[in-house]
Amino acid sequence: MKTICLYFEIHQPVHLKRYRFFEIGTDHYYYDDYENERAITETAQKSYIPALTTMLEMAKTYGTYFKVAFSLSGVAMEMLENYAPEVMELLHELADTGCVEFLAEPYSHGLSALANEDVFIEETKRQAKKIKELFGQEPKVLRNSSLIYSDEIGALAGRMGFKGMLAEGAKHILGWKSPQYVYSCAMNPNVKLLLRDYKLSDDISLRFSDSSWNEYPLFADKYADWVAQLPEDQQIVNVWMELCALGIFQPLSSHILDFLKALPAVCKERGITFSTPSEIIGKTKAVGPLEVAYPVSWNDEERDTSCWLGNGMQREAFAKLYQEAGRILACQDRRIKHDWDYIQASNNFRFMTTKPASVGMYRGIYESSYDAFTNYMNILGDFIKRVQNLFPVEVENDELNALYTTIHNQGKEIAQREQEISVLRARLEKYEPTKKEEKKPVAKNPAAKAPAKKPAAKKESPKAPAAPKPTTKKEAAKAPAKKTAKK
């Protein structure tokens, strides 16, 4: 039986303030609040709210037959809480239906997996913790920013305890293989891989409203037929996209939500089900390892990391940012930590790209890639000075990383000891009542206690007055001699 894994990413680009409007070294607030509020409010009204409302109706209509997965960065959750709380309310309602799975990803939606393992682990755990607090789910599957994946990242995910990862089903890594199977990480067979079917995904997110497309117009029954007609052994179809594809990339006037709403009914008629990533990973065996020596992503035709790190400006900014990773991990300044998350966001590097974009390039408030680079480097320079001021004595990054590792390991040891103490306390609580019960009958028997008390009183009575009596040195010397003789 074929199953569709429907997944949506929710991430909002962070807009930094133009460096012309603050003096470096005095003003440390880096954000264009007006542009951030405008952008996220517009996206929420045109895309997030109508799309999530439609999915909520689908969940109520089809019950647990309909399944969907979401991935939200920590930065996106913070911005939605500030500027579009109604979106978070809809996500809460969807979570309550039991048809939604929330995935783990880096808190910043940044590129730390390509730069520093400690940073990647720390911020992924923070995002998973926030998901647990908000939606009551502990993420079991990891989805890296923009589906960035490699063998090393997959192995790291396994060490973090994740059972599976999402990745792009790019041609240059699959070759003759199909994305409709479950694979495993080449460096850790315990980590299963789900691969995006970029054709069936882009048919919805990129081509749906394109009147020049030879499959235009696309109806739900035609799409369900494409899935049903896949070879019998190719059972898993991963349809993944950004949520803003519903309403922004494909305007609401294209009836994209009507298409989505009709999809479960026509799929059910053809025996096609819906599943979450963890459901597929839990019940499907991997057909074999998939080798991905160099990082892949779902961005652009190349499906690599060139949109963020393809030119000298991007690589220079990237290197300068993560050279301070050791200091930031060691510091406890909340404001520094907050700025670190927002400065890491991948769109800051995307704005600097010089690549021609087939789908159009959104540069935010910047006129060009050079403008984006200049602005970012000014802000980054100010941020780095603040970080370095926290450590007046020059300390090497290796030392800071060692310090962070020591603190991290000590925290683990403390947690382990506390757990052992709690286990011992639980055992003592079970043991103490029986001990008291054994003592009770002994306490009630006066005959047993009487002989024990009388000799004790006789022995101690002469000792008590003997201490103050000696007045001469000879008598004082004799007193301790008698005691030792008794002993």
PLY file of the C-alpha trace (Angstrom):
ply
format ascii 1.0
element vertex 487
property float x
property float y
property float z
element edge 486
property int vertex1
property int vertex2
end_header
0.00 0.00 0.00
1.37 3.39 -0.98
1.62 6.16 1.56
2.21 9.92 1.29
4.40 11.68 3.83
3.23 15.31 3.70
5.60 17.77 5.36
5.85 21.57 5.62
8.67 23.82 6.80
7.82 27.00 8.70
10.68 29.48 8.82
10.61 33.24 8.56
13.68 35.18 7.33
15.22 37.54 9.87
15.73 41.11 8.67
18.71 42.90 10.19
18.78 46.66 10.62
20.74 48.71 8.07
24.13 49.56 9.56
23.67 53.20 8.51
20.99 53.58 11.17
23.09 52.70 14.21
26.56 53.55 15.41
28.82 50.52 15.72
30.04 50.05 19.27
27.16 51.94 20.92
23.90 50.49 19.58
23.72 46.70 19.83
20.16 46.19 18.62
20.48 44.69 15.15
16.90 44.06 13.99
14.57 45.83 11.60
11.39 45.40 13.64
9.21 47.14 11.09
10.30 44.89 8.23
10.14 41.75 10.37
6.62 42.53 11.54
5.47 43.48 8.04
6.93 40.36 6.42
5.65 37.84 8.94
2.20 39.45 9.20
1.85 39.40 5.41
2.98 35.76 5.21
0.63 34.77 8.02
-2.38 36.42 6.39
-1.69 35.23 2.85
-0.38 31.74 3.63
0.00 30.37 7.15
-3.46 31.11 8.56
-5.55 29.97 5.54
-3.33 26.91 4.97
-3.38 25.76 8.60
-7.12 26.44 8.85
-7.65 24.20 5.80
-5.51 21.43 7.34
-7.45 21.70 10.59
-10.68 21.16 8.64
-9.09 18.17 6.88
-8.03 16.67 10.22
-11.55 17.05 11.59
-13.11 15.59 8.42
-10.80 12.60 7.91
-9.66 11.95 11.47
-6.42 10.05 11.86
-6.43 9.04 8.18
-4.95 12.45 7.36
-1.39 12.98 8.64
1.01 15.90 8.28
4.43 16.88 9.68
5.87 20.31 10.49
9.31 21.67 11.24
9.65 25.05 12.95
12.91 26.69 13.89
13.18 28.26 17.32
13.62 31.67 15.70
10.41 31.15 13.69
8.48 30.21 16.83
9.74 33.32 18.63
8.75 35.59 15.74
5.34 33.98 15.38
4.71 34.38 19.11
5.60 38.08 18.83
3.93 39.06 15.55
1.41 36.35 14.58
0.24 34.45 17.69
-2.85 33.22 15.82
-0.55 30.97 13.76
0.74 29.33 16.94
-2.84 28.87 18.15
-3.72 27.01 14.94
-0.65 24.79 15.34
-1.75 23.99 18.89
-5.21 23.02 17.62
-3.66 20.82 14.94
-1.41 19.16 17.52
-4.49 18.34 19.61
-6.03 16.39 16.71
-3.30 13.75 16.91
-2.59 13.91 13.17
0.56 16.08 13.38
4.22 15.29 14.03
6.74 18.01 14.88
10.36 17.46 13.85
13.66 18.63 15.31
15.93 21.13 13.58
18.57 23.73 14.56
17.07 26.52 16.68
18.48 29.24 14.42
17.69 27.56 11.10
21.37 28.10 10.45
24.33 26.26 8.97
26.02 25.10 12.17
26.02 21.46 10.96
28.64 22.55 8.40
30.81 24.41 10.91
30.68 23.26 14.53
29.21 20.05 15.97
28.89 21.45 19.50
26.85 24.43 18.28
24.64 22.17 16.15
23.95 19.78 19.04
23.25 22.56 21.54
20.77 24.46 19.38
19.01 21.33 18.09
18.41 20.19 21.67
17.06 23.66 22.53
14.62 23.57 19.61
13.44 20.06 20.59
12.93 21.26 24.17
10.80 24.19 22.96
8.71 21.84 20.80
8.15 19.66 23.86
7.11 22.66 25.97
4.73 24.10 23.36
3.19 21.01 21.75
3.90 18.17 24.16
5.88 16.15 21.61
9.46 14.98 21.87
10.88 15.01 18.30
12.19 11.64 17.14
13.18 12.62 13.59
15.70 15.31 12.64
15.30 17.66 9.72
18.31 19.92 9.23
17.95 23.47 7.86
16.88 23.32 4.19
17.36 19.51 4.27
21.16 19.86 4.48
22.51 16.32 4.85
25.75 14.34 4.54
27.07 11.05 5.91
28.78 12.89 8.77
25.63 14.82 9.71
23.64 11.57 9.65
26.16 9.91 11.98
25.96 12.93 14.30
22.16 12.62 14.35
22.55 8.99 15.44
24.83 9.99 18.31
22.19 12.50 19.39
19.61 9.71 19.62
17.52 10.39 16.51
16.19 7.35 14.65
15.81 9.09 11.31
16.57 12.11 9.16
15.01 13.87 6.20
17.13 14.53 3.11
16.80 15.66 -0.50
16.38 12.94 -3.12
18.88 14.64 -5.43
19.80 12.94 -8.71
23.54 13.18 -8.14
23.35 11.11 -4.94
20.60 8.69 -6.01
21.74 7.90 -9.54
19.47 5.09 -10.74
17.87 4.67 -7.29
14.41 5.90 -6.37
13.43 8.27 -3.53
10.40 6.05 -2.84
12.38 3.78 -0.49
13.77 4.08 3.03
17.57 4.16 3.12
20.08 4.25 5.98
23.02 6.49 6.81
26.26 5.14 5.34
28.13 5.88 8.60
25.39 4.74 11.00
22.92 2.06 9.82
20.64 2.78 12.80
19.69 6.16 11.28
17.05 5.77 8.57
16.70 8.28 5.74
13.55 9.56 4.09
14.18 11.29 0.76
12.13 14.08 -0.76
10.55 13.37 -4.14
11.47 16.73 -5.63
9.38 16.26 -8.80
6.08 15.52 -7.05
6.86 18.17 -4.42
7.76 20.89 -6.93
4.68 20.08 -9.02
2.70 21.58 -6.15
5.05 24.19 -4.69
6.54 25.61 -7.92
4.49 24.61 -10.97
0.89 24.44 -9.78
-0.22 27.84 -11.11
2.11 27.94 -14.15
-0.17 28.06 -17.17
2.76 27.20 -19.50
3.30 23.88 -17.72
2.20 20.92 -19.84
0.30 19.39 -16.89
-1.60 22.60 -16.12
-4.16 22.67 -14.56
-3.32 20.11 -11.90
-6.28 18.48 -10.16
-6.20 16.29 -7.06
-7.39 13.15 -8.87
-4.65 13.48 -11.52
-2.02 13.88 -8.80
-3.35 10.84 -6.91
-3.16 8.82 -10.15
0.55 9.71 -10.51
1.17 8.32 -7.03
-0.94 5.20 -7.59
0.81 4.43 -10.90
4.29 4.29 -9.39
5.92 0.81 -9.46
4.36 -1.55 -6.94
7.49 -1.85 -4.78
7.90 1.94 -4.51
5.56 2.55 -1.61
6.69 5.82 0.02
6.11 9.24 -1.52
7.66 12.15 0.37
5.98 15.44 -0.58
7.79 18.22 1.24
7.77 22.00 0.81
7.73 25.31 2.63
4.33 26.17 4.07
4.46 29.57 2.34
4.21 27.69 -0.99
0.50 27.55 -0.15
-0.52 31.17 -0.65
2.77 32.91 -1.50
4.59 30.86 -4.17
1.19 29.65 -5.34
-1.40 32.39 -4.70
-4.70 31.54 -3.08
-6.43 32.62 -6.31
-4.89 29.54 -7.98
-7.17 27.34 -5.79
-4.13 25.65 -4.27
-5.99 25.07 -1.00
-8.95 23.52 -2.83
-6.47 21.09 -4.39
-5.02 20.25 -0.96
-8.45 19.83 0.61
-9.56 17.39 -2.12
-6.40 15.26 -1.93
-7.30 12.92 0.99
-10.63 11.85 -0.56
-9.17 10.94 -3.96
-6.18 9.21 -2.32
-8.47 7.14 -0.12
-10.37 5.96 -3.21
-7.09 4.66 -4.67
-5.92 2.95 -1.48
-3.26 5.55 -0.71
-2.68 6.43 2.95
-0.96 9.31 4.77
1.88 8.75 7.28
4.18 10.80 9.47
7.98 10.43 9.18
8.32 8.55 12.47
5.56 6.11 11.48
7.37 5.26 8.24
10.74 4.93 9.96
9.23 2.76 12.69
7.58 0.20 10.42
9.78 0.16 7.28
13.14 -1.52 6.87
15.93 0.28 5.04
16.80 -1.20 1.66
20.46 -0.28 2.17
22.89 2.56 2.91
22.96 5.77 0.88
26.37 7.41 0.54
26.38 11.21 0.65
30.00 12.31 0.91
29.29 16.01 0.34
26.36 18.00 1.78
23.14 18.19 -0.23
20.11 20.43 0.29
16.80 21.15 -1.40
17.87 24.59 -2.66
18.28 25.51 -6.33
18.94 23.12 -9.20
22.34 22.07 -7.82
20.79 20.78 -4.55
23.94 21.68 -2.63
25.16 24.43 -0.28
26.31 26.87 -2.97
23.41 29.26 -2.39
24.86 30.04 1.09
28.59 29.39 0.64
29.16 29.69 -3.10
31.18 32.90 -3.22
34.07 34.50 -1.34
31.89 36.97 0.55
29.70 34.23 1.97
32.64 32.05 2.97
34.43 34.96 4.64
31.34 35.90 6.68
30.73 32.23 7.55
34.30 31.68 8.79
34.30 34.88 10.84
30.96 33.99 12.45
31.93 30.53 13.67
35.44 31.43 14.82
33.74 32.79 17.93
31.75 29.59 18.60
33.91 28.55 21.57
33.43 31.87 23.38
29.68 31.90 22.77
29.20 28.35 24.03
31.13 29.25 27.18
29.29 32.51 27.90
26.02 32.83 29.83
24.87 36.23 28.52
21.24 35.89 27.37
21.40 38.83 24.99
24.51 37.40 23.31
22.82 34.00 22.98
19.70 35.61 21.47
21.69 37.62 18.92
23.78 34.54 18.08
20.61 32.65 17.05
19.40 35.43 14.77
22.79 36.21 13.24
23.27 32.52 12.40
20.02 32.31 10.36
20.78 30.93 6.89
18.91 33.67 5.03
21.66 36.14 6.05
24.02 34.18 3.79
21.36 33.58 1.14
21.00 37.34 0.69
24.70 37.46 -0.31
24.48 34.95 -3.17
25.57 35.97 -6.66
23.95 32.93 -8.29
21.24 33.47 -10.90
18.00 32.10 -9.46
15.52 30.26 -11.63
12.65 30.96 -9.25
13.57 34.55 -8.43
15.69 35.87 -5.60
14.29 37.49 -2.49
16.92 39.85 -1.07
14.83 41.42 1.67
15.85 45.03 2.30
19.11 44.78 0.34
19.77 46.17 -3.12
22.47 43.63 -4.01
24.56 40.77 -2.65
27.37 43.26 -1.88
24.98 45.46 0.06
23.86 42.42 2.10
27.48 41.42 2.75
28.55 44.92 3.86
25.62 45.23 6.22
26.12 41.78 7.72
29.84 42.24 8.28
29.31 45.54 10.09
26.79 43.92 12.42
28.97 40.83 12.85
31.97 43.01 13.70
30.03 44.75 16.45
28.72 41.43 17.76
32.22 39.88 17.88
33.55 42.86 19.89
30.81 42.31 22.45
31.65 38.62 22.68
35.37 39.29 23.08
34.68 41.85 25.80
33.19 39.04 27.88
36.65 37.44 27.94
39.18 40.20 28.81
42.01 37.67 28.93
42.85 36.29 25.51
41.83 32.65 25.44
42.26 30.32 22.50
39.13 28.78 20.97
40.50 25.30 21.69
40.69 26.18 25.38
37.17 27.55 25.34
35.88 24.43 23.61
37.68 22.33 26.21
36.10 24.44 28.97
32.66 24.02 27.45
33.20 20.25 27.14
34.31 20.06 30.78
31.25 22.01 31.96
29.00 19.86 29.78
30.53 16.62 31.13
30.28 17.84 34.72
26.61 18.58 34.15
26.13 15.02 32.90
27.93 13.60 35.95
25.82 15.70 38.32
22.62 14.57 36.58
23.74 10.94 36.76
24.58 11.20 40.46
21.24 12.86 41.20
19.53 9.99 39.42
21.50 7.45 41.48
20.62 9.31 44.69
16.92 9.30 43.78
17.08 5.53 43.17
18.77 4.97 46.56
16.19 7.17 48.28
13.39 5.14 46.71
14.99 1.94 48.00
15.41 3.41 51.50
11.75 4.45 51.56
10.81 0.84 50.88
13.26 -0.48 53.52
12.55 1.95 56.40
8.93 0.89 57.14
9.95 -2.78 57.56
12.82 -1.72 59.82
10.43 0.25 62.05
8.01 -2.66 62.18
10.82 -4.95 63.40
11.79 -2.47 66.15
8.24 -1.89 67.47
7.84 -5.17 69.40
11.32 -4.72 70.96
10.37 -1.25 72.21
7.15 -2.56 73.82
9.01 -5.19 75.88
10.17 -3.44 79.10
11.88 -6.55 80.43
14.35 -6.54 77.57
15.26 -2.89 77.99
15.58 -2.81 81.82
18.85 -4.75 82.17
20.44 -2.77 79.37
19.70 0.58 81.03
20.77 -0.29 84.61
24.42 -1.23 83.97
24.79 1.73 81.66
23.61 4.06 84.43
25.96 2.50 86.98
28.98 2.83 84.73
28.31 6.41 83.78
27.34 7.72 87.27
30.84 7.65 88.77
32.35 9.16 85.64
30.23 12.28 85.64
31.30 13.61 89.07
34.88 12.33 88.68
35.72 14.96 86.06
35.41 18.10 88.17
36.92 16.59 91.43
40.69 16.54 90.72
42.32 19.64 92.16
45.96 18.63 92.17
48.19 17.61 89.33
48.62 14.11 90.78
44.91 13.53 90.96
44.48 14.85 87.43
47.12 12.43 86.20
45.49 9.48 87.95
42.03 10.06 86.49
42.87 9.35 82.81
45.04 6.42 83.85
42.02 4.73 85.45
39.95 5.28 82.30
42.50 3.66 80.02
42.76 0.74 82.42
39.02 0.22 82.27
39.12 0.28 78.48
0 1
1 2
2 3
3 4
4 5
5 6
6 7
7 8
8 9
9 10
10 11
11 12
12 13
13 14
14 15
15 16
16 17
17 18
18 19
19 20
20 21
21 22
22 23
23 24
24 25
25 26
26 27
27 28
28 29
29 30
30 31
31 32
32 33
33 34
34 35
35 36
36 37
37 38
38 39
39 40
40 41
41 42
42 43
43 44
44 45
45 46
46 47
47 48
48 49
49 50
50 51
51 52
52 53
53 54
54 55
55 56
56 57
57 58
58 59
59 60
60 61
61 62
62 63
63 64
64 65
65 66
66 67
67 68
68 69
69 70
70 71
71 72
72 73
73 74
74 75
75 76
76 77
77 78
78 79
79 80
80 81
81 82
82 83
83 84
84 85
85 86
86 87
87 88
88 89
89 90
90 91
91 92
92 93
93 94
94 95
95 96
96 97
97 98
98 99
99 100
100 101
101 102
102 103
103 104
104 105
105 106
106 107
107 108
108 109
109 110
110 111
111 112
112 113
113 114
114 115
115 116
116 117
117 118
118 119
119 120
120 121
121 122
122 123
123 124
124 125
125 126
126 127
127 128
128 129
129 130
130 131
131 132
132 133
133 134
134 135
135 136
136 137
137 138
138 139
139 140
140 141
141 142
142 143
143 144
144 145
145 146
146 147
147 148
148 149
149 150
150 151
151 152
152 153
153 154
154 155
155 156
156 157
157 158
158 159
159 160
160 161
161 162
162 163
163 164
164 165
165 166
166 167
167 168
168 169
169 170
170 171
171 172
172 173
173 174
174 175
175 176
176 177
177 178
178 179
179 180
180 181
181 182
182 183
183 184
184 185
185 186
186 187
187 188
188 189
189 190
190 191
191 192
192 193
193 194
194 195
195 196
196 197
197 198
198 199
199 200
200 201
201 202
202 203
203 204
204 205
205 206
206 207
207 208
208 209
209 210
210 211
211 212
212 213
213 214
214 215
215 216
216 217
217 218
218 219
219 220
220 221
221 222
222 223
223 224
224 225
225 226
226 227
227 228
228 229
229 230
230 231
231 232
232 233
233 234
234 235
235 236
236 237
237 238
238 239
239 240
240 241
241 242
242 243
243 244
244 245
245 246
246 247
247 248
248 249
249 250
250 251
251 252
252 253
253 254
254 255
255 256
256 257
257 258
258 259
259 260
260 261
261 262
262 263
263 264
264 265
265 266
266 267
267 268
268 269
269 270
270 271
271 272
272 273
273 274
274 275
275 276
276 277
277 278
278 279
279 280
280 281
281 282
282 283
283 284
284 285
285 286
286 287
287 288
288 289
289 290
290 291
291 292
292 293
293 294
294 295
295 296
296 297
297 298
298 299
299 300
300 301
301 302
302 303
303 304
304 305
305 306
306 307
307 308
308 309
309 310
310 311
311 312
312 313
313 314
314 315
315 316
316 317
317 318
318 319
319 320
320 321
321 322
322 323
323 324
324 325
325 326
326 327
327 328
328 329
329 330
330 331
331 332
332 333
333 334
334 335
335 336
336 337
337 338
338 339
339 340
340 341
341 342
342 343
343 344
344 345
345 346
346 347
347 348
348 349
349 350
350 351
351 352
352 353
353 354
354 355
355 356
356 357
357 358
358 359
359 360
360 361
361 362
362 363
363 364
364 365
365 366
366 367
367 368
368 369
369 370
370 371
371 372
372 373
373 374
374 375
375 376
376 377
377 378
378 379
379 380
380 381
381 382
382 383
383 384
384 385
385 386
386 387
387 388
388 389
389 390
390 391
391 392
392 393
393 394
394 395
395 396
396 397
397 398
398 399
399 400
400 401
401 402
402 403
403 404
404 405
405 406
406 407
407 408
408 409
409 410
410 411
411 412
412 413
413 414
414 415
415 416
416 417
417 418
418 419
419 420
420 421
421 422
422 423
423 424
424 425
425 426
426 427
427 428
428 429
429 430
430 431
431 432
432 433
433 434
434 435
435 436
436 437
437 438
438 439
439 440
440 441
441 442
442 443
443 444
444 445
445 446
446 447
447 448
448 449
449 450
450 451
451 452
452 453
453 454
454 455
455 456
456 457
457 458
458 459
459 460
460 461
461 462
462 463
463 464
464 465
465 466
466 467
467 468
468 469
469 470
470 471
471 472
472 473
473 474
474 475
475 476
476 477
477 478
478 479
479 480
480 481
481 482
482 483
483 484
484 485
485 486
